[in-house]
Amino acid sequence: MKIFKQILTYLFGVFMILGSYSHFTNPPMYAGFFPEYFPRDFINLMGGVVELLLGIGIFIPQTKSFTTLGILLLMLAFLPLHIIDVFKAHPAVVTHQIALIRLPIQFVFILWAWYINKK
């Protein structure tokens, strides 16, 4: 079980790093999650930096516990954005069907982050 949890932990780290890369290479994908009066470019850049740092931190034994908690909190913080997106006339993830699929995935990420963080 310990090896399984280790694999899930490192896999989540890879997902976080890949997600951060997406923030830097495809900013318009994230812009639709925020109202126009928000500093979208800044929020996107900071989101990418935070995801990158958390993704890297998961591979460092001294920071893994703190990092997995940070990932859990980040996934919880993203949840309202995905809930709101389901009810938008034009969802940030392009279609309502994709928004409806993406929302349960966020719950999977939350449970995954909780699992890798618990002692």
N, C-alpha and C positions, 0 to 999 in steps of 0.2 A: 504494500500500500504506500509505503514511503517513496518508492521509486515512481509510482504512478503520480503522486502529488508533485514530485520534483519535475516530472515531465510536463504536467499541466502548468506548473509555475513558470518554467522556461518558455513554454509555448505562448503563454499570456504575455511574457516579456517580448517575444518576437512580434506578436500582434500589436503591442503598444508601439514598438519601433516602426513597424510598417504603417500604422495609423498616423504616426507623427510625420512620416515621409509624405503621406497623402496630404496632410495639412500644408506642406510647403510646395508641393507640385500641383495641387488642384484646389486652391483656395475657394473658388466659386462653389464647390460642392458643399462647403460648410456655411457659406454666407446666408443661405436661406433659413437657417435655424434661428437667426437673430433679427430683430426689427431693424429697419433701415437707419434709425437714429443711434444705434449702437456703433461703436468703432469696430466694425466687422474685421477689418484687416488686422488690427491689433489683437482682438480676441482670438482670431484664427492662429496668428503667429504664437501667442502665448499658449494656446491649446496644444499646438505642435511641440513647443519646447517642453511643456509639462509632460506630455505623453512620451517624448524621447527620454527625458530624465528618469521617469518612472520605469520605462522599458529597460534602460541600462541598469538602473538601480536594483532591479530584480535579480540580476546576475551576480551582484556583489553580496557575499554572505553577511557582511556587517550592516547592510542597509535593506536586506530583503524583507524583514518584518515591517519596517517603516514603509517601505515601498509598496508592499502588498496592501497595507492599510490605505495608502494614498490612492492606489488603483480602485479599491472598493469605494472610497469617498468620491472619486472622479466619476465612476460609473453611476453612482447614486445621483450626482449632480447633473449628469447628462439625461437622466430619466425624464424629467419634466419636458425637456426639449423634444424628446421623441413622442411623448404623449401629446403635446401641443401640435406637433407636426401631423399627427393622424387627423386632426380636426381642421387643418388649414385648407383653404380652397385650392392652393397650389403648394403641396408639400415640398419640403426641401429635398427629399429623396425621390422626387420626380412624380410618382403616382401614389394614389391612396393605397393601392394593393401593396406596393413596396413598403410604404409607411406602416401598414398593418403587419407585414412580415417582420419589419425591422424592430418594432416595439417589443415583441416577445424575446427577440435576440438580446435586447438590452437587459432583460431579466436574467437571461442565461449568463451574461457577462457579470451581473451583480452577484449571482450565486457562485459563479466560478471564482470571482475575486474574494468573496467571503470564505470559500472553501480553502483557497491557497493561503489565506491570512490566518485562519484559525489554528490554534496550537494543537 
